[in-house]
């Protein structure tokens, strides 16, 4: 079911596919924080921890975009 949904979004709407990637990454980070309560409490209770958390989520969200840009650059450079 999930693989069919992902295939549909990849074929039909590229912008929505990026949004789904970002939301899955955000859910993954929140899941890790829920499974590691000491780390989660440390990050949420400290003001610098909140900054680290937001920066980590933003960096993970841009990772798929950055890799796609790098692969396109390498492909164009070979041609």
Phi, psi and omega in degrees: 000310181294320179294324177294321178295316178296317178299318180299313182291327178293326182279323190268312190220108183291323182294320179293328178297318178295321177298319178295320176302313182295320181291322177296321178294316178298318178295325178295318178295317178295326178294318178298318179295326179289327181277340177244083189295326180295316178294318180298315179294322179296315183291323183282325186280334180264144179291324177289329177296323177295321178296315178301319181296314180295317180296320178297315180296317180296318180296319179292329178290326181276350182299313178297321179296316181295319179294321178294322178294318180294320179294321178294322179295317179296320180295319179289329180290325179291329183288000000 
